[in-house]
């Protein structure tokens, strides 16, 4: 009987299953990197959690609390229960502000989205020169002061000497449009300011999504004889459906928070409250009429609208995603 040396002993057969590591081996897998050792992660997320709790969660909880009171920050407060909400639902100004808000949202969001997709498609062209320059100046309106934007557009939409009315007169319109006193004209003016301010931001979002589309899809469609329009319709747009949903949701939430543009035109929302929005209505109730509890109830009402819209968006997005995987 021969004795086998260590080198002559048969090796274990190869196995596709990797042996499980013990807890001690896992602990020394990344020696010296304390952030990967469990509890150190809490230290890194603590600043965000603290900031969110102080400036995000605490104001929401306090707003819910004072909505049940006739609240005076400098005096005594009286518990009123659901009285603020009852008065709010029977307030005609609320429903007027809600109508104005959604009207301005529709006039700004959908045209802005169409123009942003078109501009992004132009900037995606590899033959375009100075692409970096155009991508940079697209963000200039977004960083411009709202007050400056309001002053400029007020002059453009002026009733007597505004450029817009002069152009319409040149096209054969006999009378000048009052873009302040009219309901729809005032909404168009505010929607134009919002569109001009945010179209560059949304264009860059769509551009980033377009640049992520594989070029093989365009090459394959080109080989099959597809035109540029057919490539845009059947290749680009289907690939942008998630981005379109995202921009639509963000635009809806932003549309419900429109405040600066109408407030700069008229702090009370116009002579007949023709462009009074929800946030402007909330601001006036809190800081003009000193009805802080009532204003908090308006804030909760706006929050519920956002939640409903978010739920509808979740259902639509999930349906679109399921249809895309079939």
N, C-alpha and C positions, 0 to 999 in steps of 0.2 A: 504494500500500500504506500503510495507516494504521497508526500505532503506537498500541497500546492503553495507556492509563494503568494505573497499579497498581489503581485502583478498578474499572476495566472488565474486568480479567482474570477469566476464569471460575474459580469456586471448585471445589475438589475435591469429588467426589460424597461424600455421607455414607456412612459404613461402620458396620455394627453391631459390628465388631471394634475393641476399644480397643488402641491401640499399647502395646507392652510398655515398662515403665519401665526405665531403666538403673539400675545399682547406685548411681550417684551421685545420681540422682533419688530412689531409695528412701531413701538415707541422710539426705537433707534433707527428707523428707516430714514429719517431726515435729521441727523444729529446737528444741533446748533440752531435749528430754525424753530424758535419758540412759538411763532405765530401759528404753526401747524400742529401744535401740541394741545388742541382742545380749548381750554379755558381762555387762552390769550385772545381768541377771536372776539370775545365779548368786549374786550378793551377797545378794539378797533371800531366796533359798531356803536359803542356807547355815545360818542358825540352826536351822531344822527338821532339816536333814540331820545336823548335828552332834549335836543333842539325841537324834534317833532312833538314831544310831550308838552314842552313849555309853550311853543308858538303855534302848534297845530291842534293837538288834542284838547288841551286845557281851554282855549277859547271856545271850541265847539261845545264842550260840556257846560261851560258857564253860560253860553248863549241859550242852550236848552233850558237851563235853570231860570234865567231871568225872563224867558218867554211866558212863564206862568205868573208873572208879577206885573203890577203897575210900578215900574222900577224907576227910582230917582237916585242917581249916583251921589247926590249931595244931601239927600234927606232920607226919610223913611220910605220903605217899600211895602206895598200891599199885595197879598196873595189874591190872585183873581182866577186861578184855575185855567180853564180853556176859553176864557172870555176873549183874549187877544185873537185866538184862532177863529172863533165865531165871528168876531167883527171883521176879520180879514177876509173870510170867505164871502161876506156880504158887502165888501168894499168894491165899488165899481172901478176905482182907480187900479186895483190889483189886476182885474181882467183886461183893462185898457193897457196897462203896462205889459202884461203877458202877450197880448196881441202885437203890440209894437215891437217887443223883443224878438218874437219869432218872425215877424215881417222883415226886420233888419237882418236877422240871421240868414233867412232864405235869400235875400237880395245880395248878401255878401259872400256866403259860403259857396254856393254852387257856381256862380260865374268865376269866382276866385279859383276854385278847384280846376275848372276847365282851362283857364288861362295858365295856371301853374303847370299843368301837365303838358300843355303846348310849349311853354318856354323851356321846360326840362328836356323835352324831346329835341328842341333846337340846340340846346347846349350840349346834348349828348353827341351831336354830329362831330365826327373826328376831323372833318375838313374846316371846321370853324376856327378862325384865328382869334387870339386874345380871349380864350375861354376863361382863364383865371381872372382876368379883369372884369368880365361880365358877371362871373360868379361872386366876385367881391362886392361890386356895386349893388347887387340885388339885395344885400343886407342893409344898405344905407337907410331906406325908409323905416326899417324895423328899429333902428337906434335913434331915429329923429324924435324930437320932443312932440308930444301930442298937441301941446299948445301951438307950436309952430305949424303943425299940419292943419289944425283947425283954422288958423288965421289965413293960410294960403288958400284952402279950399272954400272958405267963406267968400273970398274975393272971386274965386273962379265961378262959384254958384250964385253970385250976387244977382238980385232981381233986376236992377236997372242997368248996371254996367259990367256985369259978369261975363266972362269969356264964353261960358257955356250958353248963356242966353243969346249972345251975339252970334254964335255959330248956328243956333237953332233958328234965329231970325234970318240968317243967310240961306237956310234950307227951306224957307217959306213959312215959318211959324209966325203968325201975326202978333200974338201977345206974349209977354215975358212970363216965365214960370217963377213963382215964389217958392224957393227951395227951403224956406223956413216955416212959413205958415201952412203950406200944404202938407197933407198927411203922407201920401206916397212920395212926393218930391223930397220931403225932408228925410224920409227913410232912404231914398236913393243917395242923397248927399252923404249921410252917415255911413251907408254901406260902401260907398266909393272910398271914403277915407280909410275904412277898415281894410278894404281890398288892397289899396295902395300900400298900406303899412305892412301887411302880412303876406302878400303874394310872393315876395322874394324868399321868405323863410320856407314856405310850402314848396316853392320851386326846387330849392336845394334838397328837400326831403325826397321829392319825387325823382330828382336827378340821381341821388345816391341809390335809390331803389332800381332805377333803370340801369345804372352802371353795374349792378350785381346780376343782371340777366345774362346768362351765358351767350356768347357770340355764336356758338354752334347752332342755336335756334334760328338766328337770323340767316346764317349761311345755308342751313337746310331749306328754309322757306325761299331763299333767293334761288337755289337750285331748282326748286319746284315751280319757279316762275312767279312768285308772289311780288306784287308791287310794294312800294314804300307804304302806301296807305293800308294795304292788306297786312303787311308786317306789323304796323302799329296797331291795327284792330285785333288781329288774331294772335299776336305774340306779346306785344308790349302791355296792352291793357289787361289781359288775363293775369300776367305776372305782377301787376300792380294792385290787385284786388285787396290784399291785406294792407298795403300802404294807403289806399283810398279810404278804407274803413277807419284806419288810425287817424288820418287827417280829418275825416268827417266827424269823428267823436271829439277830437280836440277842438275842432271848429265849433261844434255844438256847445261844448262846455264854455268856451270863450265867448260864444254868442250870448249865452245866458248871463255873462258877466260884463256886458258892454256898459261902460260908465263914463269914461273920460270924454269921448267924442260928443255925446249929447249934452253932457254937463257943461262943456265949454261953449256950446252953441246957446244954451239957455239952462240955467241952473234948475228951473222949475219944470223942465221938460216941454217948454213951449207955452204959448198963450192959451191953447186949448189942450195942453198935454199931449200933443200929437206925436212927440217922440220920447215920451216918458218910458224908460225901461225899468226892469225889475230892480236892478241894483241902484239906479238913480232914485227910484221910489223908496227903497230901503234907506238910502242915505238921507233923504229929505225927512223921513219920519224920525230918524234917530237924531240928526244934528241940526235940523231946522225946527221940527215940532217937539223935540225932546221926548219922544215916545220910544224909549229904548226897549221896553218889553214888547211893544208892537213891532218894532223893527227886527227884534230877534225872531219873532214868529214869521216874519217875511223871509228871513234867512233860512229858517227850517223849511218853509214852503219851497224855496228855490232848491234846497238840498234834495227834497223829495222828487222834484222834477228831474234833476240830474240823475238820481238813482233809477228812475223809471226809464229815462233815455238810455242809460248804461245797460239796463237789463234787456231792453229791446235790441240794442246793438249786440249784446252777447249772443242772443238767440239768432240774429241775422248772420253774424260772423261764424257761428258754429255751423249753421246750415250751409253757408258758402264753402266752408272748409270741408264738410262732409261731401258736398257735391263735387268738389275738386279731387277727392280721393277715390271716387268711383271709377 
